[in-house]
Amino acid sequence: MSKVLLARHGNTFGPGDKVVWVGAKEDLPLVHKGEEQAAALGNALREARLTPERIITGPLLRTRRAAELVAVLCGFHGRIEIDERLREIDYGSWGGKSCDEIIAEFGARAHRTWNEEHRRPDGVDWSPDEATLRANALAVMQEAALSRRFALIITSNGVLRYMHGVLGGDAHDAKVKTGNICAVDIKAGQRLFWNEAPSAERLRTSFNPTPRPGF
């Protein structure tokens, strides 16, 4: 199958928490709401009678925990694969700062370039570089698309924006909300849908599963 399911991990901040940029160095766990979001994906897959052949995730706590919850609920019994290429961007001196703090220190234009235009601002100390992020995003999806059924990739906001970018099209819809999912057809080089809440019906129609006997 050439189709791949992508998901962003759930919330890492609860009510009253200071919301800051979390990158590769800010290894925060999921809060209760974030675990509920992961469970919503697992339950949607179960309702759709879909079990991924592979679950691939980044190495950070928030993505690994999301993968564990999804796996249990959708009946996945394989080994969850940890892929370093799915590690969130290291936002350098932006990491751990709120949006207001970033704007005050680096300017509104730089913040808007990434947050609204989905382009890397000039002069930032982020890593890896653009070429590496693009190459990793494409390679992980291409390898996942070799699965007989379909693979699920769970990663972070920054990585998902590069996955969106390597498939072309309007960059202004690149952002994925916490807990939301996307589907891509790698052979066709297109997005089937992007940034939607988990839905059994949407999953069922996008991946055309063969019902599992007795499930």
Residue pairs with C-beta under 8 A, 6 or more apart in sequence:
1 145
1 147
1 148
1 149
1 150
1 207
2 145
2 185
2 186
2 187
2 188
3 145
3 150
3 183
3 184
3 185
3 186
3 192
3 206
3 207
4 141
4 144
4 145
4 150
4 151
4 152
4 153
4 183
4 184
4 186
5 52
5 150
5 151
5 152
5 153
5 181
5 182
5 183
5 203
5 207
6 141
6 152
6 153
6 154
6 155
6 160
6 163
6 176
6 181
6 182
6 183
6 184
7 41
7 66
7 70
7 152
7 153
7 154
7 155
7 179
7 180
7 181
7 182
7 198
8 154
8 155
8 156
8 157
8 160
8 176
8 177
8 178
8 179
8 180
8 181
9 30
9 34
9 37
9 38
9 62
9 63
9 65
9 66
9 154
9 155
9 156
9 178
9 179
10 30
10 31
10 33
10 34
10 35
10 36
10 37
10 38
10 62
10 66
10 178
10 179
11 30
11 31
11 33
11 34
11 37
11 178
11 179
12 22
12 28
12 29
12 30
12 31
12 34
12 62
12 178
13 19
13 28
13 31
14 31
14 32
14 33
17 31
18 98
19 98
19 99
20 26
20 95
20 96
20 97
20 98
20 101
21 91
21 94
21 95
21 96
21 97
21 98
21 99
21 102
22 28
22 62
22 88
22 95
22 96
23 88
23 89
23 90
23 91
23 92
23 94
23 95
23 126
23 158
24 60
24 87
24 88
24 89
24 90
24 91
24 95
25 90
25 91
25 95
25 96
26 95
26 96
27 60
27 61
27 62
28 61
28 62
29 61
29 62
29 65
30 38
30 61
30 62
30 65
30 66
34 62
34 65
34 66
34 178
34 179
35 65
35 69
37 66
37 178
37 179
38 65
38 66
38 69
38 70
38 179
39 69
39 70
39 73
40 179
40 197
40 198
41 66
41 70
41 179
41 181
41 198
42 69
42 70
42 71
42 72
42 73
42 74
43 73
43 198
44 198
44 199
44 200
44 203
45 51
45 52
45 70
45 73
45 74
45 152
45 198
45 200
45 203
46 73
46 74
46 75
47 200
48 200
48 201
48 203
48 204
48 207
48 209
49 204
49 209
49 211
49 212
49 215
50 74
50 150
50 203
50 204
50 207
50 209
51 74
51 75
51 76
51 149
51 212
52 74
52 76
52 147
52 149
52 150
52 151
52 152
53 78
53 147
53 148
53 149
53 150
53 151
54 78
54 81
54 144
54 147
54 151
54 152
55 67
55 70
55 71
55 76
55 78
55 80
55 81
55 151
55 152
55 154
56 80
56 81
56 83
56 86
56 140
56 144
56 151
56 152
56 153
56 154
57 63
57 64
57 66
57 67
57 80
57 81
57 82
57 83
57 86
57 153
57 154
57 155
58 64
58 82
58 83
58 84
58 86
58 87
58 88
58 154
58 155
58 156
58 159
59 82
59 83
59 84
59 86
59 87
60 87
60 88
60 156
62 156
63 86
63 154
63 155
63 156
64 80
64 82
66 154
67 80
67 154
68 80
70 76
70 152
70 154
71 77
71 80
75 215
83 140
85 136
85 137
85 139
85 140
86 136
86 140
86 153
86 154
86 155
86 156
86 159
87 159
88 155
88 156
88 157
88 158
88 159
89 126
89 127
89 128
89 133
89 156
89 158
89 159
90 126
90 127
90 128
91 124
91 126
91 158
92 124
92 125
92 126
92 127
93 105
93 125
94 102
94 106
94 124
94 126
97 105
99 111
99 115
102 110
102 111
103 111
106 121
106 124
109 121
110 121
110 122
110 123
110 124
111 121
113 119
113 120
113 121
113 122
114 120
114 121
116 172
117 171
117 172
118 161
118 164
118 165
118 171
118 172
118 174
118 175
119 171
120 126
120 130
128 136
133 158
133 159
133 162
134 162
134 165
134 166
136 159
136 162
137 159
137 162
137 163
137 165
137 166
138 163
138 166
140 153
141 153
141 163
141 166
141 184
141 186
142 186
144 151
144 153
144 186
145 151
145 186
145 187
149 209
150 207
155 163
157 175
157 176
160 174
160 176
160 182
161 174
161 175
161 176
163 182
163 184
164 171
164 173
164 174
164 182
164 191
164 194
165 171
165 174
167 184
167 189
167 190
167 191
168 189
169 191
173 194
173 195
174 194
175 195
176 182
176 194
176 195
177 195
179 197
179 198
180 195
180 196
180 197
180 198
181 196
181 197
181 198
181 203
182 191
182 193
182 194
182 195
182 196
183 191
183 192
183 193
183 206
183 207
184 190
184 191
184 192
185 191
185 192
192 206
193 202
193 206
196 202
